[in-house]
Amino acid sequence: MMHKSTDVKFMKKALKLARGGLFTVAENPRVGCLLVQGDAIVGSGFHQYVGQPHAEALALAEAGELARGTTAYVTLEPCSHQGKNPPCADALIAAGVRRVVVCNDDPNPLVRGQGYEKLRAVGIEVVTGVLAERGTALNAGFLHRMRTGKPWVRLKLAQSLDGRTAMANGDSYWITGKKARQDVQYWRGRSGAVVTGIGTVLADDCRLDVRADELPSKYRKLPHDFATAPPWRVVLDSQLQMPLSAKIIGNEGTCVVVTVSGDVEKVKSLEAVGVRVIRQASTTGQVDVGAVIDWLGQQNINEVLFECGATLAGTLVSNRHVDELLVYTAPVLMGSAARPLLDWAIDAMDQRLHLEVKTMKKLGRDWRVLARPLDVNG
């Protein structure tokens, strides 16, 4: 569907505004709102924290009486229910907004079309789907969780040009360059949880934290709480091998260990240093990664980033737990003795996984491919 050029222009601005909540909205969607009179913006706002005013409320407060007769550009369908905030659809109606242009429909069962119904019932013109694909990319996790109950799962992989991730002795120190590593900080920062396996923790003593000064430059000024409330760091640790001195534990109480072990004393030791331990029942002796993903969705986590070794990555891919892959490729060759990208044994061509490449981006000397699995055979 073709949309008016004016609507596209202002929706681009609203989406840019919504990006202000990229690192802070937690379980909520990232939403921006502009109120436009003629060609002038008279009010603007973006949702920043759970419990704080929604984008529409902030824009209306800024505009005051100037809101009457405006067009509202909102990146998500205005809510129609009383939650932590009053209904935004009601506020737009009360302010006398003439027209509402929306990027994405809200699949939240508490909204799902009801915001539009309220607006149209009083004669407000509603236009939907403006730059919807861009809005979906911004809010992939929220939209997916509202539809499925599960978070949007990304798998980050870094490889050489010949598909290797580490030398035979395990050495994998910085396959990719600085810009690629900065890009990873961005994906961590927008995630509610970063997940890895105990093998990666033992081999690398990784932190998996977000370092604001290492973000790509265009994101460094966005609001964040990385020092006090970073994304959860989740470790799949079937036998509770986590060292109490591991860097990933941090000091802000956001490290979670998922295990099937019944070692009560080790659990107490981990909890004493601030780790939250979740125990799964298991008949296999291994943590069920699918159940972990389901649990994260139940905790209202919108986006999950897996940064892990070949074994866990292979499990994720083979069991179709991945919604999106971030594959960083460095222009180096590491040889046939080096370790492969995935531990995933398939025997026939019809078992291969087809991917849809959404974007390719050059990052210094490296490339990042963002791809999504396709349900295609043959």
Sequence and secondary structure as in RCSB ss.txt:
>XXXX:A:sequence
MMHKSTDVKFMKKALKLARGGLFTVAENPRVGCLLVQGDAIVGSGFHQYVGQPHAEALALAEAGELARGTTAYVT
LEPCSHQGKNPPCADALIAAGVRRVVVCNDDPNPLVRGQGYEKLRAVGIEVVTGVLAERGTALNAGFLHRMRTGK
PWVRLKLAQSLDGRTAMANGDSYWITGKKARQDVQYWRGRSGAVVTGIGTVLADDCRLDVRADELPSKYRKLPHD
FATAPPWRVVLDSQLQMPLSAKIIGNEGTCVVVTVSGDVEKVKSLEAVGVRVIRQASTTGQVDVGAVIDWLGQQN
INEVLFECGATLAGTLVSNRHVDELLVYTAPVLMGSAARPLLDWAIDAMDQRLHLEVKTMKKLGRDWRVLARPLD
VNG
>XXXX:A:secstr
    HHHHHHHHHHHHHHGGGTTT TTS   EEEEEETTEEEEEEE  STTS  HHHHHHHHHGGGGTT EEEEE
E    S SSS  HHHHHHHTT  EEEEEE    TTTTTHHHHHHHHTT EEE  TTHHHHHHHTHHHHHHHHHSS
 EEEEEEEEETTSEEE TTS  TTSS HHHHHHHHHHHHT SEEEEEHHHHHHH       GGGS GGGTTS   
TTTS  EEEEE TT    TT GGG SSS EEEEE    HHHHHHHHHTT EEEE   SSSS  HHHHHHHHHHTT
  EEEEE  HHHHHHHHHTT  SEEEEEEES    TTSEES      SGGGS EEEEEEEEEETTEEEEEEEEE 
   
